[in-house]
Structure formats: structure tokens, C-alpha cells
């Protein structure tokens, strides 16, 4: 995507270019992306979605989100941690999700790693939030793929047994859960703090 600033939608509202259309992306952009998420289920869901997005369009994953919620027990880590090979095979046959063995197995591994933490995952993850928050980017060219904080977070998660989470995936999760505010400076959406 070429570097650009906000796009004004048919409703007259300026948005980040990726969130202007179609309607499901617009709703996600306007009401979820960048809003603070500080609970185990929400963080496990966003981490899982970002893992599944790796190498794909976000729209593909967003459109499969409800089915992913269903097959991963509402992102209840205790339930997912109990999945075995039979469950993996069942999920590989489910056309409603992204059928990628590595991503499915990483989700199960990540549920187990989350349950093995010696502190709540939300406390662990949010320790890596930049303080103070950097200014909002002016254009899409100002958006990093990763940061020192996301590199450190990815390293800590991997050290604790999480899989399929590198600096770029960690940064995408940081954006999704509101640890950073990467809505463009002139985007009308203001995350709650």
C-alpha cells in the first residue's frame, strides 16, 4: 500500500486507509482496534488472531473470527490447553477457519504457556507498553512493522513457551489491544484510555 494519510469515508469520517472499507474492517477499525484490552480472554484472542493473520490478509482472519471463537472455546485457555492431536485434525478439516497446522498447534501451545505463567498474561504483556506513548503516526509510512518493545515482548513470550510470535506479530497485537495508538494523527477514532 502506498504511503498515505487518512481517508474520508462516505459518512464524512476520516479513518486510517485500511479501515475505510469494507464495512467489517470499518467496524473493527472504529470500535476495536487500538482500544485497551486488559483481560486474559481478550489478549489470548488477539494473540491468536494475529498469529493466524501472519502471511494473510487481515480481512481473511477477521471474516473467520467468529468461527475461530467457536472452535477455540471462546478463547478459553483452559479448554484449548486440553486439545490434542484429534482436535488438531478436526480443526484442519474445518473450512471455516484458516487450516494451517502450525498455527493451530501454536494456539494450543500458547494456551498451555499462558496457563503456566507465574503472573496474569495481561500484566506480563502490558509491562511492555511504551510510557509515554509515542505520537500518532501522520501517514502509513510512519507505521513500524516492529519496535524494540515488540521485540522484547516477543522474546519474553517465546522464553515462556509461546510459539508463532515474533516481533511483527507482537507489535500487531500491541496495536490491536491498545498498547500503542497507531491510528493516524488525523483519524477521527480516539481510543479510550
ABEGO torsion letter per residue (X at the ends): XBBBBBBBBAAGBBBBAAAAOBAAAAAAAAAABGBBBABAAAAAAAAAAAAAABGBBAAAAAAAAAAAAAAAGGGBAAAAAABBAAAAAAAAABAABBBBAAAAAAAAAAAAAAAABABBAAAAAAAABBOBBBBBBABAAABBABBAAAAAAAAAAAAAGBBGBBAAAAAAAAAAAGABBABBAABABBBBX
